[in-house]
Amino acid sequence: MLEDPSIPGAALGSLGVPAETQSSELGAQGARRTAPGGSMARGRGRRRWGRCALVAVAAWTAGWVLAAALLLRAHPGVFSERCTDAKSRRILAALCRDYRGGALAGDLCEDLCEAGQLVYRRCLYYERGKTVLQAEWRGRPVILKAKQEAFSSFPPLGLLEEEAAGPGRDALEAELLLMVAGEVKSALGLELPQGSLGPLGLGRGGPRWRGRLASLWALLQQEEYVHFSLLHGVSRHVLRVLGSCGHFYAVEYLAAGSPRHRALFPLEGAAGTARGGGDQARAVSSIALSFLDMVRHFEDDFSHRLHLCDIKPENFAIRRDFTVVAIDVDMAFFEPKMREILQQNCTGDEDCNFFDCFSKCDLRVNKCGAQRVNSNLQVICDKIFRYWFSSTLGASALSLGLQRQLQEAVQECADPGGPRGVFWKLRRLLRARLRELREVK
């Protein structure tokens, strides 16, 4: 026990120290006072021990703080709020109160709030306001998503506040179209041609006009909604937007991938896939070819290249025909926006890593380059194809030569400095793999 000589015997009693112990402690204190040399030596020893203890406690605390910081960086949702049914139901109840009060609108509001045709099932994700819920809409599973929990969290549309004293509705809608184009340019870096805003849901006149415009403005603050809406009908590799209510929008439900699945994606519902190894290998080959199709599509089929900066199985799903679908595009950026994001100050290349999108640091000006130095294909090869094709996942019937060639091509593709033309090499080898697997069916 480390005692403090300044504490009197009465105080020791108040701390719960027995009387006999008090007297022995006080006697020991008196003995130490009568032996100056010994007490000084012991005092120095106690002070040294105390300093060592403080250093040890500080080091232990710093270690835990560092470990927590690294954990939070690797798994940002680890300390997030629990995704509960009670909280989710409160969020939807508040949405319906705003709908009944006329603050918001949408083509799904009536089914959600009045008709009981859009029914909450479970919470899938909640973090810092971002909400992802599973629901059932007229017997069909759907996903409800919003970047913020509350409709009031989004900046209001100033035009609606000026409506009473301002110009008529036609002039306001024309001004709103300009604002929408500016918002899309800010979010995606895209200049939209005239007449291309139809998919975003801007209607004209009618009931709940103010609520519809306020809801559209809240939806436009969500980059993922803008991506899905603009790509609706032109890309089979993104989710379809089915409707909206206020700031929540519904998309088709597809089961996401996960590292827990042996093949990274649930394959039971895919066409012609049984539990056997051969069926799984054929499914993996078909999915891999669809990934390549998605890469080429995002590179070539839009006015600007689309960069995916968060590539992992959880952000993709597979349709029954093995089509790969990007189901989370919060971290997807068209080329103009990507260049803007990458051009940051730096002291080394590691400062130029934006999740899965990398550039190089120009040390002459301490600025990251605007050009991405890796690619969607390289990250997919590294994070997905390497898992599939570094082993013989259900492909024991394949010739060893083809397996080896495919493994080598994937390793080349996963290297950021890999050879040009590896895309076509991979596609040729995957098609050959699929043919061989079909022949031994």
C-alpha positions in Angstrom: 0.0 0.0 0.0 1.3 3.5 -0.9 0.3 5.8 2.0 0.3 9.6 2.0 2.0 11.0 5.2 -0.2 14.1 5.0 -3.4 12.1 5.8 -4.0 12.0 9.6 -5.2 9.0 11.4 -8.8 10.1 11.6 -8.9 10.5 7.8 -7.6 6.9 7.4 -10.6 5.7 9.5 -12.9 7.6 7.1 -11.3 5.7 4.2 -12.3 2.4 5.8 -8.8 1.5 7.3 -9.1 -0.5 10.6 -8.0 1.1 13.8 -5.1 -1.3 14.4 -3.9 -0.8 10.9 -4.1 3.0 11.5 -1.9 2.8 14.6 0.7 0.6 12.9 0.7 2.9 9.8 1.2 6.0 12.1 4.0 4.2 14.0 5.7 3.3 10.8 5.4 7.0 9.7 7.1 8.1 12.9 9.9 5.6 12.5 10.5 6.9 9.0 10.7 10.5 10.3 13.4 9.5 12.9 15.6 8.0 10.2 16.3 10.8 7.7 18.7 9.0 5.4 16.5 6.0 4.9 13.3 8.0 4.4 15.0 10.3 1.8 16.1 7.2 -0.1 12.7 5.6 0.1 11.1 9.0 -0.9 13.3 9.2 -4.0 12.4 5.6 -4.8 8.7 6.3 -4.5 9.0 9.4 -6.7 10.9 7.4 -9.4 8.3 4.6 -9.2 5.5 7.2 -9.5 7.1 8.7 -12.6 7.5 5.3 -14.2 3.9 4.4 -13.4 2.7 7.7 -15.0 4.8 7.0 -18.1 3.4 3.4 -18.3 -0.2 4.7 -18.0 0.4 7.3 -20.6 1.9 4.8 -23.0 -1.0 2.4 -22.4 -3.5 5.1 -23.0 -1.8 6.3 -26.2 -1.7 2.7 -27.5 -5.4 2.3 -27.0 -6.1 5.6 -28.6 -4.0 4.6 -31.6 -5.6 1.2 -31.8 -9.1 2.8 -31.7 -8.1 5.3 -34.4 -6.9 2.5 -36.7 -10.0 0.4 -36.1 -12.2 3.4 -36.9 -10.3 4.0 -40.1 -10.5 0.4 -41.2 -14.2 -0.1 -40.1 -15.8 3.4 -39.9 -19.2 1.9 -38.9 -17.9 0.0 -35.8 -18.9 2.8 -33.4 -22.1 3.8 -35.3 -25.5 3.8 -33.8 -27.4 0.5 -33.7 -29.7 -0.1 -36.6 -33.0 -0.8 -34.7 -36.6 -1.4 -35.8 -37.8 1.2 -33.2 -35.6 4.0 -34.6 -36.5 3.0 -38.2 -40.2 3.2 -37.5 -39.8 6.6 -35.8 -38.0 7.9 -38.9 -40.8 6.7 -41.2 -43.5 8.0 -38.9 -41.9 11.5 -39.0 -41.7 11.2 -42.8 -45.5 10.5 -42.9 -46.2 13.4 -40.6 -44.4 15.8 -42.9 -46.3 14.3 -45.8 -49.7 14.8 -44.2 -48.7 18.4 -43.3 -47.9 19.1 -47.0 -44.1 19.7 -46.4 -43.1 16.8 -48.8 -44.5 14.6 -51.5 -43.7 11.7 -53.8 -45.3 8.9 -55.7 -44.7 6.4 -52.9 -46.0 8.6 -50.0 -49.6 7.4 -50.4 -48.7 3.8 -50.3 -46.3 4.3 -47.4 -48.4 6.6 -45.2 -52.1 5.9 -46.0 -52.7 2.7 -48.1 -50.4 0.4 -46.3 -49.0 -0.9 -49.6 -45.4 0.0 -48.7 -44.5 -1.8 -45.5 -41.3 -1.6 -43.4 -39.6 -5.0 -42.8 -36.2 -4.4 -41.2 -33.3 -1.9 -40.9 -30.2 -2.8 -42.9 -27.9 0.1 -42.1 -27.8 3.3 -40.1 -24.8 5.6 -39.6 -24.7 9.3 -38.9 -28.1 9.8 -40.4 -27.7 7.6 -43.5 -30.5 5.2 -43.5 -31.1 2.0 -45.5 -34.2 0.0 -44.9 -35.8 -3.1 -46.4 -39.5 -2.9 -47.2 -42.2 -4.6 -49.2 -44.0 -2.7 -51.9 -47.2 -4.4 -53.1 -45.7 -7.8 -52.5 -42.2 -6.9 -53.9 -39.1 -6.5 -51.8 -37.5 -3.0 -52.1 -34.9 -0.9 -50.4 -35.6 2.6 -49.0 -32.6 4.9 -48.8 -31.8 8.4 -47.6 -28.6 10.2 -46.9 -30.1 11.9 -43.8 -32.6 10.7 -41.3 -34.9 13.8 -41.3 -36.3 15.8 -44.2 -35.5 19.0 -42.3 -31.8 18.1 -42.4 -31.6 19.1 -46.0 -31.2 22.8 -47.0 -34.6 24.2 -48.0 -35.3 25.5 -51.5 -35.3 29.3 -51.3 -37.4 29.6 -54.5 -40.4 28.3 -52.6 -40.1 31.0 -50.0 -40.1 33.6 -52.7 -43.1 32.2 -54.6 -45.8 34.4 -53.1 -44.1 37.7 -53.9 -42.2 36.5 -57.0 -43.0 35.5 -60.6 -45.5 32.8 -61.6 -44.9 29.1 -61.5 -43.6 28.8 -65.0 -40.8 31.3 -64.3 -40.1 29.5 -61.0 -39.8 26.2 -62.7 -37.5 27.6 -65.3 -35.3 29.0 -62.6 -35.4 25.7 -60.7 -34.3 23.8 -63.8 -31.2 26.1 -63.9 -30.6 25.4 -60.2 -31.0 21.6 -60.7 -28.5 21.7 -63.6 -26.1 23.6 -61.3 -26.6 21.1 -58.5 -25.9 18.1 -60.8 -22.8 19.8 -62.1 -21.6 20.4 -58.5 -22.4 16.8 -57.4 -21.2 14.9 -60.5 -19.1 17.4 -62.4 -21.4 17.0 -65.4 -22.8 19.6 -67.8 -26.3 18.3 -68.6 -27.7 18.9 -72.0 -31.1 20.6 -72.2 -34.0 18.2 -71.8 -32.0 15.6 -69.9 -33.6 16.3 -66.5 -36.7 14.3 -67.0 -35.5 11.2 -65.2 -35.0 13.3 -62.1 -38.8 13.7 -61.6 -39.4 17.4 -62.1 -43.1 17.6 -62.9 -45.3 20.6 -63.6 -48.1 22.1 -61.6 -50.7 19.9 -60.0 -51.5 19.2 -56.3 -48.8 19.3 -53.6 -46.6 21.3 -56.0 -44.6 22.9 -53.2 -44.1 19.6 -51.5 -42.9 17.9 -54.7 -40.4 20.6 -55.5 -39.1 20.6 -51.9 -38.8 16.8 -52.1 -37.0 16.9 -55.4 -34.5 19.5 -53.9 -33.8 17.1 -51.0 -33.3 14.2 -53.4 -30.8 16.3 -55.5 -28.6 16.7 -52.4 -28.0 13.0 -52.6 -25.4 12.1 -55.2 -26.4 8.4 -55.3 -30.0 9.3 -56.2 -28.7 11.6 -59.0 -26.5 8.8 -60.3 -29.2 6.2 -60.3 -31.8 8.6 -61.8 -29.5 9.8 -64.6 -28.3 6.3 -65.5 -31.8 4.8 -65.3 -32.6 3.2 -68.7 -29.0 3.6 -70.0 -27.2 1.2 -67.8 -28.1 -2.4 -66.7 -25.2 -2.2 -64.2 -26.9 0.2 -61.7 -30.0 -0.1 -59.6 -33.4 1.1 -60.8 -35.1 3.9 -58.9 -38.7 2.8 -58.3 -40.1 5.9 -56.7 -39.7 8.3 -53.8 -41.4 9.9 -50.8 -39.8 13.1 -49.6 -36.0 12.6 -49.2 -36.4 8.7 -49.2 -36.1 6.9 -52.5 -36.9 3.2 -53.3 -34.7 1.0 -55.4 -35.0 -2.7 -56.4 -33.9 -5.2 -53.8 -30.9 -7.4 -54.7 -28.9 -9.4 -52.2 -25.5 -7.8 -51.8 -22.2 -9.6 -51.8 -20.2 -10.4 -48.7 -16.8 -11.9 -47.7 -18.8 -14.5 -45.8 -20.0 -16.1 -49.0 -17.6 -18.7 -50.4 -18.0 -17.2 -53.9 -18.4 -13.6 -52.5 -22.0 -13.4 -53.8 -25.1 -15.4 -53.0 -25.6 -17.6 -56.0 -28.6 -19.8 -55.0 -31.1 -17.6 -56.8 -29.1 -17.2 -60.0 -30.3 -19.0 -63.1 -29.2 -22.6 -63.3 -27.0 -22.5 -60.3 -27.0 -25.5 -57.9 -24.8 -26.2 -55.0 -22.3 -28.3 -56.9 -18.8 -27.0 -57.5 -19.1 -27.1 -61.3 -22.3 -24.9 -61.3 -20.6 -22.5 -58.9 -17.5 -22.3 -61.1 -19.6 -21.6 -64.2 -21.5 -18.9 -62.2 -18.2 -17.3 -61.1 -17.0 -17.2 -64.7 -20.2 -15.6 -65.9 -20.1 -13.0 -63.1 -16.5 -12.2 -63.8 -17.4 -11.6 -67.5 -20.2 -9.3 -66.4 -17.7 -7.3 -64.2 -15.6 -6.8 -67.3 -18.6 -5.7 -69.2 -19.4 -3.2 -66.5 -15.8 -1.9 -66.5 -15.9 -1.3 -70.3 -19.4 0.3 -70.0 -18.3 2.7 -67.3 -15.2 3.6 -69.3 -16.7 4.1 -72.7 -20.4 4.5 -72.8 -20.9 7.9 -71.1 -19.7 11.3 -72.0 -17.2 11.0 -69.1 -15.6 8.0 -67.5 -17.2 6.8 -64.3 -14.8 6.0 -61.4 -15.7 3.6 -58.6 -13.7 4.6 -55.5 -15.1 2.0 -53.1 -15.0 -1.5 -54.7 -15.9 -4.4 -52.4 -18.4 -7.3 -52.7 -20.8 -5.5 -50.3 -21.3 -2.7 -52.9 -22.4 -5.0 -55.7 -25.2 -7.5 -56.3 -25.9 -10.2 -58.9 -29.2 -10.5 -60.9 -30.6 -13.9 -61.8 -28.9 -13.7 -65.2 -25.5 -13.1 -63.6 -25.5 -9.3 -64.4 -23.3 -7.4 -61.9 -25.1 -4.4 -60.5 -23.5 -1.5 -58.5 -25.9 -1.1 -55.6 -23.9 1.6 -53.6 -22.5 4.4 -55.7 -21.9 7.0 -52.9 -18.2 6.9 -53.9 -18.7 6.9 -57.7 -17.5 10.0 -59.6 -17.5 11.0 -63.2 -14.1 12.2 -64.6 -14.5 16.0 -64.0 -15.5 15.5 -60.4 -12.7 12.8 -59.9 -10.1 15.2 -61.2 -11.3 17.9 -58.8 -11.2 15.5 -55.8 -7.7 14.2 -56.6 -6.0 17.6 -56.9 -5.1 18.0 -53.2 -1.9 19.2 -51.4 0.5 16.4 -50.7 4.0 15.6 -49.4 4.0 12.0 -50.8 2.0 9.6 -52.9 0.2 8.2 -49.9 -1.5 11.6 -49.6 -3.1 11.2 -53.0 -5.0 8.0 -52.2 -8.7 8.6 -52.1 -10.1 5.3 -51.0 -9.6 3.0 -54.1 -8.8 5.9 -56.4 -5.0 6.9 -56.5 -3.0 9.6 -58.1 0.7 10.7 -57.8 2.2 13.5 -55.8 4.2 16.1 -57.8 6.8 17.1 -55.2 7.8 20.1 -57.3 4.6 21.8 -56.4 3.4 19.5 -53.6 0.2 18.8 -55.4 -1.6 15.5 -56.3 -2.1 14.9 -60.0 -5.6 15.2 -61.4 -5.2 11.9 -63.4 -6.1 8.7 -61.6 -3.2 6.2 -62.0 -5.1 3.0 -61.2 -8.4 2.0 -62.6 -11.7 0.2 -61.9 -10.4 -2.9 -63.5 -7.2 -3.0 -61.4 -9.1 -2.7 -58.2 -11.7 -5.3 -59.2 -8.8 -7.7 -60.1 -7.1 -7.0 -56.8 -10.2 -7.3 -54.5 -12.4 -9.8 -56.3 -10.8 -11.7 -59.1 -7.7 -12.5 -57.1 -9.9 -14.2 -54.5 -11.7 -16.2 -57.2 -8.8 -17.2 -59.5 -5.8 -17.5 -57.2 -7.3 -20.9 -56.2 -9.2 -23.6 -58.1 -12.6 -22.5 -56.9 -14.7 -25.4 -58.1 -12.7 -25.6 -61.3 -10.9 -28.9 -60.9 -12.2 -30.0 -64.3 -10.2 -27.3 -66.1 -6.9 -27.9 -67.8 -4.0 -26.9 -65.7 -2.6 -24.7 -68.5 -5.8 -22.6 -68.6 -5.9 -22.2 -64.9 -2.3 -21.1 -64.7 -2.8 -18.6 -67.6 -5.8 -17.1 -65.8 -4.1 -16.8 -62.5 -1.1 -15.0 -64.2 -3.5 -12.6 -66.0 -5.3 -11.7 -62.8 -2.0 -11.0 -61.1 -0.9 -8.8 -64.0 -4.3 -7.0 -63.9 -4.1 -6.4 -60.1 -0.8 -4.6 -60.4 -1.4 -0.9 -60.9 1.5 -0.9 -63.4 0.3 -3.9 -65.3 0.5 -4.3 -69.0 -1.9 -2.7 -71.5 -4.4 -5.0 -73.1 -4.9 -7.2 -70.0 -8.6 -6.5 -70.2 -8.9 -8.4 -73.5 -6.6 -11.1 -72.3 -8.8 -11.7 -69.2 -12.0 -11.7 -71.3 -10.5 -14.3 -73.7 -9.4 -16.5 -70.9 -12.7 -16.3 -69.0 -14.6 -17.2 -72.1 -12.4 -20.2 -72.6 -12.9 -21.2 -69.0 -16.6 -21.0 -69.3 -16.6 -23.1 -72.5 -14.5 -25.8 -70.9 -16.8 -25.9 -67.8 -19.9 -26.2 -70.0 -18.4 -29.0 -72.0 -17.8 -31.1 -68.8 -21.3 -30.4 -67.4 
